[in-house]
Amino acid sequence: MRASPDHILQALQTYAMVTKDRTASDSSFGSSFKEVWSERKRDMAFGSYFNPFANKFTGFSVCHPLYDDSVMLNMVHHAIYSSLSTESATATFLLLPNWKGLNANACMQMLRKYPEHCTILGTIPQASVTYRRQDFWIGNNTSSPAPEWDLEIVVMWNEEAQRMLFDENPR
């Protein structure tokens, strides 16, 4: 899974009620999320859940999947169908690369298919995407490479999640 920029995660936690990271990376260690999912089974020893696709998404989550078309499409499918299959508030915020304007890929086609449940909230310019310094291991002082693309913040949500978020953040 991909590292997620701390300042974006903090904003989602503060303003969008996000409490779950469905695609935690090594740099998520020590995060303030109540629940995290990892692609590695061994991370269960540290309190992570394994395989974010094992259950439908509920609550307010963030996902920053690997930049692979099939992985991103699976995440979009799962997030949409999770929000459609429950009446409890469910919103999944995805951080997706803006490749070719994000218009030509299968993810965008899915977003267009469910316009009442999928919203592109905005674009974060690549110059504004910064990552925390990776110093978890002795002698490792390297930073993550600079992003190559802008990031789109997309939300898949049901009516109850929309109501809760609008009530929490009135205009």
Buried (B, 14 or more C-beta within 10 A) or exposed (E): BBBBBBBBBEBBBEEBBBBBBBBBBEBBEEBEBEBBBBBEEEBEEEEBBEEBEEEBBBBBBBBBBBBEEEBBBBBBBBBBBBBEEBEEBBBBBBBBBBBEEBEEBEBBEBBEEBEEBBBBEEBBEBEEBBBBEBEEEEEEEEEBEEBEBBBBBBBBBBEBBBEBBEEEEEE
